[in-house]
């Protein structure tokens, strides 16, 4: 029951209609007995700076979840970014402090690893193929390094962004093998879609599905009701599949703690 | 149940914890079967412009209810104000159009008159004493003129604001007697508190209660759980009393229609 005393949380994204966070976060808030509500805010890239400046002024706002395509852009709009957020160069949650200061961090990497672990999948010593080089991909790349993956191959439509991410991961993870590559994912144990492809009907698959060997684990960051095109194609090739939802589910508690909700 | 498809409405005010609109509006939205939610936004005066600029960017925002102390200040932040809003010089509801344009109007006057009418009180031919000269007071003053009150006496702590409002009402209501006065409310049939006094514990009463004759109708715009200090004092003097809540209740349907919710 929303009253004048209810605290507000937002999720900023474009598109936003598909977002699962409102249902999951509001259920978690109710479970915590916290008088707060999360509402979706559909904000386009050209409106992000003004929207964030506006949210600073909302004194009962605890913070915001930040989703695609704003995870990278939001960093420059904040007063403080945690070491994790600075390393990744992206934030997916922002806390509003009582004086209006905004502090951001990112839990996508931790959430992804925790989701895999809860499903019984480890990444230590595994060869991982990662499609994407945006905020979620970077978070996952650094987390894979921290978790001790043996090989990380980054593939991105814009190759320079993959090179840039690979160089940054290599700098903090000198013992792993970090490289960039084309859409061919053969000779990897885990193949991850960390692009937004699959959010819209008719989206292409972010890599060469024909290169997936049976038994490979195909993991997704896109959350959808059924399998995404990537997961559907991977399942058809005899791969094990891992949906996008656990990555979000695993980090909701972390996000609420961070926002003080 | 809030999802990514849920439209958002806000109420902007300072303070906001006391606001009754969240409960009433959300109940009305549920009754309409409208997938939208109203959340409180505690915004101080120095943050109003930035907050409103930010809300322009929120594409699933249908609009905002505007409450004290922002009803007058918000006018300059909008793209369009209805004739009613321009006349009063204040808005208490803003609609966000799909292109981000903001259109405002005010329903406080209509809501106040409708609330009195539903309680069996008419104002035609009556002598009305009005304490206050802010947004709500102005809305009520113009509505009293339109409804054919015989006398309107405006009393305000800052007398110049009362004079200004009286001159504006006189200009559109030449047949009524519009004047300003001190805190003495004798020889009036209806006495209205349209200031914010009574919102905070220990607030003063906005007029000389000793001047209230038994049988006078004392009407309030401040919404509180029990009688405000003004209504309590008036009841003790043998006045009939009319609470602040009906003014809000009567205009919620109008506000939702205006915002397209």
Interface residues (C-beta under 8 A of the other chain):
Chain A: X1 X2 X3 X4 X5 X6 X8 X11 X14 X16 X17 X18 X19 X20 X21 X22 X23 X26 X37 X38 X39 X40 X41 X42 X43 X44 X47 X48 X50 X51 X52 X53 X54 X55 X56 X57 X58 X59 X60 X61
Chain B: X1 X2 X3 X4 X5 X6 X8 X11 X16 X17 X18 X19 X20 X21 X22 X23 X26 X37 X38 X39 X40 X41 X42 X43 X44 X47 X48 X50 X51 X52 X53 X54 X55 X56 X57 X58 X59 X60 X61
